Amino acid sequence: MIGADGTQLGVKSIDEALRIARSQDLDLVEVASNGVPPVCRIMDYGKFKFDSNVKERESRKKSTSNLVKEMKYRTLIGTGDFDTKTKQVLKFIGQGHKVKLTVMFRGREVYHPELGKKILDRVAEAADDIAKVEIAPKLDGRNMTMVLAPYKKSQGTKKPGTNESAVNKQVTLQKEQDVAQGDPVG
């Protein structure tokens, strides 16, 4: 028998163990029934169950599975739409989710996969400080897909040496370059 403070009280009869537990206003709990003699412990069983439930909930919170979110783009996407979708992708990655990017081709667009790759590369470049390319862009029928995954423990943290204003400047420079080249992709 083990006492409430963890000290061993030795081998006791069931009646005597119950009397000791009741005198301390605690419960007698069988810990190891296979032992000879069986091992019992004096404890507050309600508190023990509550603490074990709290620990179980905490472990479940820490082991949340990463969901794969998906964002679909088109080859002739406008600048505003591209920016909105890319911000949403960055938000998903910031929450710790993987993001599957899909560029959908219609009609003859499928003969120009470089347009889709260009879009995916721009998104990957915008998310470079918080995510890595887990699966490189590949053509799958009429769709080109790529998967971005956050860096380890990146919820709220970023790749060292980068900051938010640098990313915004990079996106602005990319837009100016696209406008100067007359790029229809966005």
C-alpha positions in Angstrom: 0.0 0.0 0.0 1.2 3.5 -0.9 0.3 6.5 1.1 -1.1 9.8 -0.1 2.3 11.4 0.0 3.9 8.6 -2.0 5.5 6.7 1.0 5.1 3.0 1.2 3.0 1.9 4.1 3.7 -1.9 3.7 1.3 -4.8 3.3 -2.1 -4.1 5.0 -5.4 -5.9 5.0 -8.2 -4.4 3.0 -10.2 -3.4 6.0 -7.2 -1.6 7.6 -6.3 0.1 4.3 -9.9 1.3 3.8 -9.9 2.6 7.5 -6.6 4.6 6.9 -8.0 6.1 3.6 -11.3 7.1 5.2 -9.5 8.7 8.2 -7.7 10.9 5.7 -10.9 11.7 3.7 -9.3 10.0 0.6 -10.0 7.0 -1.6 -8.3 3.7 -1.8 -7.4 3.0 -5.5 -6.0 -0.3 -6.8 -3.0 0.6 -8.9 -1.6 -2.8 -9.9 -4.0 -5.7 -9.6 -1.6 -8.2 -11.1 1.0 -7.8 -8.3 1.3 -10.2 -5.4 -0.1 -8.7 -3.2 -2.1 -6.2 -5.3 -0.8 -2.6 -4.9 -3.2 0.1 -3.7 -2.7 3.8 -3.3 -4.5 6.3 -1.1 -5.5 9.3 -3.2 -8.3 11.7 -4.1 -9.7 9.8 -7.0 -11.9 12.6 -8.3 -8.9 14.9 -8.5 -6.9 12.2 -10.2 -9.5 11.7 -12.9 -9.8 15.5 -13.5 -6.0 15.9 -13.8 -5.7 13.0 -16.2 -8.6 14.4 -18.4 -6.8 17.8 -18.4 -3.5 16.2 -19.5 -5.3 14.2 -22.2 -7.0 17.4 -23.5 -3.7 19.2 -23.6 -2.0 16.4 -25.5 -4.8 16.5 -28.0 -4.5 20.2 -28.5 -0.7 19.9 -29.1 -1.2 17.1 -31.6 -3.7 18.8 -33.9 -3.4 17.3 -37.4 -2.4 19.7 -40.2 -5.2 20.1 -42.6 -4.5 20.5 -46.3 -6.2 23.6 -47.6 -6.6 24.2 -51.3 -6.5 27.4 -53.4 -7.4 27.5 -57.1 -6.0 29.9 -59.6 -6.6 30.5 -63.3 -3.9 31.4 -65.8 -5.4 34.8 -66.7 -6.1 35.8 -63.1 -6.3 39.6 -62.3 -3.8 41.3 -60.0 -6.4 42.0 -57.3 -7.7 38.4 -57.3 -4.1 37.1 -57.3 -3.3 39.2 -54.2 -6.4 38.3 -52.4 -5.9 34.5 -52.9 -2.2 34.8 -52.1 -3.0 36.6 -48.8 -5.5 33.8 -48.0 -2.7 31.2 -48.7 -0.4 33.1 -46.4 -3.1 33.1 -43.7 -3.5 29.3 -44.0 0.2 28.7 -43.8 0.4 31.1 -40.8 -2.2 28.9 -39.0 0.0 25.9 -39.6 -1.9 24.3 -42.5 -0.4 22.9 -45.7 -1.7 24.5 -48.8 -2.3 22.8 -52.2 -2.2 25.3 -55.0 -4.0 24.4 -58.2 -3.8 26.3 -61.5 -6.7 25.3 -63.7 -6.3 25.4 -67.5 -9.2 25.8 -69.9 -9.2 25.1 -73.6 -5.9 25.9 -75.3 -4.4 27.2 -72.1 -3.2 23.7 -71.4 -0.6 24.1 -74.2 1.1 26.9 -72.2 2.0 25.3 -68.8 4.7 27.9 -68.3 1.9 30.4 -67.5 0.7 28.1 -64.6 4.2 27.6 -63.4 4.8 31.3 -63.4 1.8 31.8 -61.1 2.8 29.0 -58.7 6.3 30.4 -58.6 5.0 33.8 -57.7 2.9 32.4 -54.8 5.9 30.3 -53.6 8.1 33.4 -53.7 5.5 35.5 -51.7 5.3 32.7 -49.1 9.1 32.0 -49.0 9.6 33.5 -45.6 7.0 31.3 -43.9 6.7 28.2 -46.1 8.7 25.8 -48.2 7.7 24.0 -51.4 6.8 20.5 -50.3 5.8 19.2 -53.7 7.1 21.0 -56.8 4.7 22.2 -59.5 3.6 19.3 -61.8 1.0 19.1 -64.5 -1.8 16.7 -63.9 -4.3 16.6 -66.7 -5.7 20.1 -67.1 -4.4 21.2 -63.7 -1.0 22.1 -62.4 -0.5 21.5 -58.7 2.0 22.4 -56.0 2.0 22.0 -52.2 3.4 24.5 -49.7 4.1 23.5 -46.1 4.9 25.8 -43.2 8.4 25.7 -41.7 8.5 23.7 -38.5 6.9 25.6 -35.6 6.1 28.5 -37.9 2.8 29.5 -36.2 3.6 33.1 -35.6 7.3 32.8 -36.5 9.0 33.4 -39.8 12.1 32.4 -41.6 15.1 34.3 -40.0 16.1 37.5 -41.6 12.8 38.5 -43.2 10.1 40.9 -42.2 6.6 41.8 -43.3 7.6 45.1 -45.1 10.2 43.3 -47.2 7.6 40.9 -48.4 5.2 43.7 -49.3 7.9 45.5 -51.2 8.7 42.3 -53.0 5.1 41.9 -54.1 4.9 45.6 -55.1 8.1 45.3 -57.2 6.7 42.1 -58.9 3.5 43.9 -59.8 5.4 46.9 -61.3 7.6 44.5 -63.3 4.5 42.6 -64.6 2.7 45.9 -65.6 5.9 47.1 -67.3 6.1 43.9 -69.3 2.4 43.9 -70.2 2.0 40.5 -68.4 -1.6 39.2 -68.7 -1.0 36.8 -65.8 -1.5 39.4 -63.1 
